[in-house]
Amino acid sequence: GDCCPSVDGTMLSCCSAAGPDLVQLKTSHGTHLAATEAGALFQASGPLQDAGKFSVMANDDGTISFKSKFGKFLNADEQGKVRADRAEALGWERFELGRGLNGSISLASRFHKFLTFEKGGLLVARSENANESFVFEMFDVEGPGQHFANDPALPKLWGMHHWAGFDIDAPEAWKVWTGEVGKGITVAVIDTGIDYTHEDLREQMWVNPLEIPGNGIDDDQNGIVDDIHGADFVNQDGDPMDDMMHGTHCAGTIAGVGNDRQGVAGVAWRGVRLMALKFLDSKGAGRISDAIQAIDYAVAQGAKIASNSWGGGGSNPALRMAIEHA
């Protein structure tokens, strides 16, 4: 396989290159599509086996193709016969993907006929009625070079993983490293604040080691009372609770707890400490002077990375100086 740095950075370990993305085609009958070595297709029930896993490929003409575990492509001929027995995706093996409600999809052959099931359960490509052709749901399946989180909302995070390649290949990275080991790194989220009580974030919040929670005293003498998880520069206090949720969204993308069977998974499942620095109000508006205060606070408190998902206005020399100082 390809050589990859080990997690401790002191030696090299070998890991296999990621293969094609795998999917499961679940049917409207509660079964899933599967293929035999001979190319026959059938509806399978029970636990997903390798025969029900298809690698999916996005073609340059906007169509998609599916390859069975036996290396043969799903295809539909002019008579509507559907099999998985062709070695290349040149014509009959290309399908147009349609999206319906509740995550359902339709597949149309190159002859503009939709895949549907006949009464006996046989899959054919003969229907011209698009509205009756949303007979599948397509689900990601973990491949040998990937590691998926078990968080239920993960499929909605197309930026983390998407079969068409519009992603950061997060499952491939998680196969090597998820952030569970190490001293951790502090990331300042300079935004609308963070809901530090959120179930996917509360364990990830940075805690000011020099501040005693709730005593009403500026213990660390930085001018902000009880700045436990960060600071609010809109209201000039120590409570950066999010009242717009944009900062919370960003925080979840960065470090929502992963593999905990709830919510989403961030890029880093563990090992990140989120510092909430609020300078944008409930309408998403803020002042440059407050943004500068947030940046300066992050530097003073030792944050190594800052998330700045905001913009607007022209260049500002004071803001530029604060960024350069950071």
Helices and strands as residue ranges (DSSP letters): E 2-5, E 12-15, E 22-27, E 32-35, E 41-44, G 50-52, E 54-58, E 64-67, E 73-76, E 82-86, E 96-99, G 101-103, E 104-108, E 114-117, E 123-127, G 130-132, E 136-141, G 154-156, H 170-176, E 185-191, G 202-204, E 230-232, H 246-255, E 272-278, H 288-300, E 305-307, H 317-325
